[in-house]
Amino acid sequence: MLTPARETRRARWEDVLKAPSFAYLRASSLAQVFDALAEHGEDARILAGGQSLVPALNMRLSEPRLLIDINPIAALTGIERRGGMLRIGALTRHSEVGASPLVARLAPLIHQAIPHIAHPAIRNRGTFGGSLAQADPAAELPACVLALDAVLHLASRRGERAVSARDFFRALYETALAPDEVITAIDVPVAPQGTRSVFVELARRRGDYALVGLAAEAREVGLRLVFFGVGNKPVEAGAASAALAAGITAERIAAAQAALARDLDPPGDLQADGATKLHLARVLLGRAARALMAA
Amino acid sequence: MSERPLSFLDRPNSYIGKSVPRPNAQRLLQGRGVFVDDIRLPRLLHAAFLRSPYAHARIKHIDTAAASRRPGVVRVVTAADLAGLCTPWVGVLTHLKGMKSAPQHPLARDRACWQGEPVAAVAAESRAEAEDALAEIAVEWEELPPLASAEAALAPGARAIHDTLGDNLAFARAVDAGAVDDAFARADAVVAETFTFARHTGVCPEPRSILAEFDPGDRRLTLYCSSQAPHMMKEIVLRHFPLAETDVRVVCRDVGGSYGVKIHVYPDEMAVIALALLLGRPVKFVADRLESFVSDIHAREHRVAARMAVSRTGEILAIAIDDLTGIGPYSTYPRSSAVEGNQIVGLTGSWYRSANYRARLRVAFQTKPPMSQYRAVGHPIACAVTEGLVDLAARAIAMDPAELRRRNLIADEAYPWKSPAGLLFEKLSHQRALERMLELMDYEGLRREQRDLRAKGIHRGIGLASFVEITNPGPAFYGVGGAPISAQDGCSVRLEPGGSVTCAISVTEQGQGTETMVAQIVASVLGVALARVRVVTGDTERTPYGGGTWASRGTGIGGEAALQAAKALRANILDLAGAMLQAAPGDLDIAEGWIVDAETGARRIGLEEVGRAGYFRGDTLPPLTQPELMATRHHQPRDYPFAFTNGVQASWLELDIETGFVRLLKHWVVEDCGRMVSPLLVDEQIRGGVVQGLGAALFEECLYDAAGQLRNGTLADYLVPMAAEMPDIEVAHLETPLAGTELGAKGIGEAGTAGAPAAVMNAINDALAPLGARVSEQPITPARILRALGRL
């Protein structure tokens, strides 16, 4: 039974909110989340930072029956070192990741990427795990975790499993996450001594999704080049990377830029056609490679 | 003492020419503004609209039965339901010879002509319930071929969008002045370019909003709306709804930006009024951001083929332009959609001396949202075309572009001046403005820096753009064409018993500081502190009659009315004070809220004593003394059809030739708007205008596909200019007071937007010139620059 006071409140919110009607569960434990997901499956959506979900609701692009708010679950938040891994809780805010000295030291690529994510207000709410679950192909963090060979921890009532970033991103907004699962944490291999990281992107306005971006990580074991904004998910540029395998020189940069056509076949979007994106990807590759050379 | 008594403008405690805090800023910054969406009335209903998903389609059948049964739904209406309530309108101005358009209705009848045209409306207890019901309306559509481009619409054999009109040409105009062919024939160089300007839109922070409250008991309608022109809105209501002049009131409380968007008649807003009449309940509609993109007026969309003839010695001999513009399926009511093209024809080249000018304008119907007046109507196009040609000509004859301007701008001593297209300039200051600009930006120093950096592979560009700006339009602008748009404004000023002043004025506040400007004038003339003046705007029942705020007329026209009203009240106050003090009114003055001895400044009595005597103690006054502590004056421009202003802008930017990205480093504006009331507000008008111009130059574009579908109707995809990409904007002023008014103020609202795109385009082309590339298509995107450079 609604009290009269709450009825008044409800009526007022209906004046301003235009999302379709949905039920709301404020979860206090993962077990509660698992139960709700198991029961409602694809009719439920998890509310973390809400920076993509809430606009989608208000535009009626997404019409879930139930929102499961995981914000009260403290266990999903935090950054710590666990041996050779840096563990980032899925609910950790972008701003917290960006300000973390641990991340700056142990995962410098992510540290470099954070300021490119939207705007401060969005970084204050948006979460690390939420960005990966959303899997926007033009977003920064999916490219970073792929470049870093991170491992995502997924959990449901059925149990827990670890999925590598390489296996996680499947297609446009499609991931390995099952309808009853939630991302709990991300393990990022700690950058060894001598690692060089470069994160570059081109956006029309600061904070926009990038036209093209590149997360580049040079380690002893090799060079990882992951482009974003150039396909339906982050794309690893293997041919370009191979062209630079023997060490970065001006000639090899040109060869890598040429090889990029084998790695990327960017679809056009509103801001740039495919040819423009490939050109810009080559420019970024050149800039990142020269920066790695200088680092 | 000087021989002439000091006027209010020169008095030491005058607020004229001073930057003061805005009285309404604190309230707005605290989030206590009252916008239409904040107004809640008992029994309020909310409207939502079903809009056409097609650019062009026949409506074969609409089934509203299921939607009508949804919870909370009070009524679902289509065009047929409103037919007897609201008469159709046609957006033509009779003085634009040959102009035509088709009748428009609140909801599309039989056929929708743009994606986003309202087709059906739901009134429900909440907006959410209204939107839920929209999904239940079943429409049987028959798609018709779209005519998205202006070129296609005017192609031979193109089908007329409105059969009754015969073809898709809404308006055409030609000008041929001087001896254009001769001039081109004897020129040492002829330059030519086709400039294109994308369709963009206004993007007000507060979207269009309206709340119609109808009381069936006395058939009284109160309209709360976000509008620049409340009295015009009232006239519109009277023209199209069966209501008496005494029974309609239009109230505009806080308005969150407008830029011309909120000065037109929109079918969805007319439907809201009709719903209120139909249902006898208040109905509110606030456009959401998505529907704003397909229902607010769009702006620009021009393709201008242009040529300029120039002599070896740097004399501009002739200019010729051919402008094609697309305005959507209807000319917008009541200002029409032909004014932008018309102003391009009038303005292009008009600040240069050349007497040889030819222009052709064609205004085409097409199946896209209606296009109409948006900030700086026509100016940015006229300016970019003119200034783009000037830079091309300078390059053709190897002359510095600043020097070519110096040799051709109308001399400051040459006024009054009549342009080849017939514009009358009272007194402008182009030459002084250019010299001031070159000094302000250190033009020579920048040129040196540019050369040095080029040697290091850094590509920077300098762009100049002179311009004129149309402000303070007289009745020849709209009134003469039959539109119910007043060119005059009125102001009432009243002394309160406690010595403060209440001022009601017909110009309106949309966030730009109108009320501050008015208060500064009234306080200065009356000799009271600014905080003692309360300004009332935006209510047809509480303010004198007038046009409102648009076309940069608030200060020039409204400010002059305020000045004259305050002068009249001042004389009345001194008459009464003279009677009270047994002194000649001429020997008295008002200063800091006191009646003072004019000669010595000695305080005699406070204004509150005058107010008290006037209102409560008539018994103490001499016989036959009738206090008149309120005065009203009106002002309308008469001597000239418009008060033109002038200025020059400059841009300094860096081009990344690998990515095509442009970084704006600095922007300068030198502007002459006559007398400035508040330099702070003038500067912010310029800066805001420049930013909107930079948006058009680099970012903003409504992207349409061949089927006439908008592809970027969100603020994520439609790029408005944001602070991080904006340069510092330095502003300097010249003040050539306007003749014919005591205040001497001209307008300032369009100037920034008028010149910024031209300055940026010229700067980009200046950076590109050594690489043999140039761009002429706005917005100038990285992809367009890369294509010009041959890198794609």
Contacts between the chains, C-beta under 8 A, distances in Angstrom:
chain1	res1	chain2	res2	distance
A	11	B	126	7.3
A	14	B	126	3.9
A	14	B	127	7.3
A	14	B	128	5.1
A	14	B	129	7.4
A	15	B	40	7.4
A	15	B	46	7.1
A	15	B	126	6.0
A	15	B	127	6.3
A	16	B	37	7.7
A	16	B	127	7.6
A	17	B	128	6.3
A	18	B	127	5.8
A	18	B	128	5.6
A	18	B	131	5.7
A	18	B	288	6.9
A	19	B	128	7.5
A	20	B	128	7.6
A	20	B	132	6.9
A	21	B	128	7.2
A	21	B	132	7.8
A	59	B	290	6.5
A	59	B	714	7.8
A	60	B	131	7.4
A	202	B	659	5.9
A	202	B	661	6.8
A	202	B	782	7.8
A	204	B	699	6.8
A	204	B	719	5.6
A	204	B	781	7.8
A	204	B	782	7.5
A	205	B	699	7.3
A	205	B	719	6.0
A	205	B	721	7.8
A	205	B	722	4.9
A	205	B	724	6.7
A	205	B	725	5.5
A	206	B	722	6.9
A	206	B	724	3.9
A	206	B	725	6.8
A	207	B	722	7.4
A	207	B	724	7.3
A	208	B	716	7.8
A	208	B	719	7.5
A	209	B	716	7.6
A	211	B	782	7.6
A	270	B	703	6.0
A	270	B	711	6.0
A	270	B	712	5.1
A	270	B	717	5.3
A	271	B	781	7.5
A	271	B	783	7.8
A	272	B	782	7.3
A	272	B	783	5.4
A	273	B	783	6.9
A	275	B	792	5.4
A	276	B	782	7.3
A	276	B	783	4.6
A	276	B	786	6.4
A	276	B	792	5.9
A	279	B	786	6.5
A	279	B	791	6.2
A	279	B	792	5.9
A	280	B	659	6.0
A	280	B	782	7.7
A	283	B	658	4.6
A	283	B	659	5.5
A	286	B	658	7.9
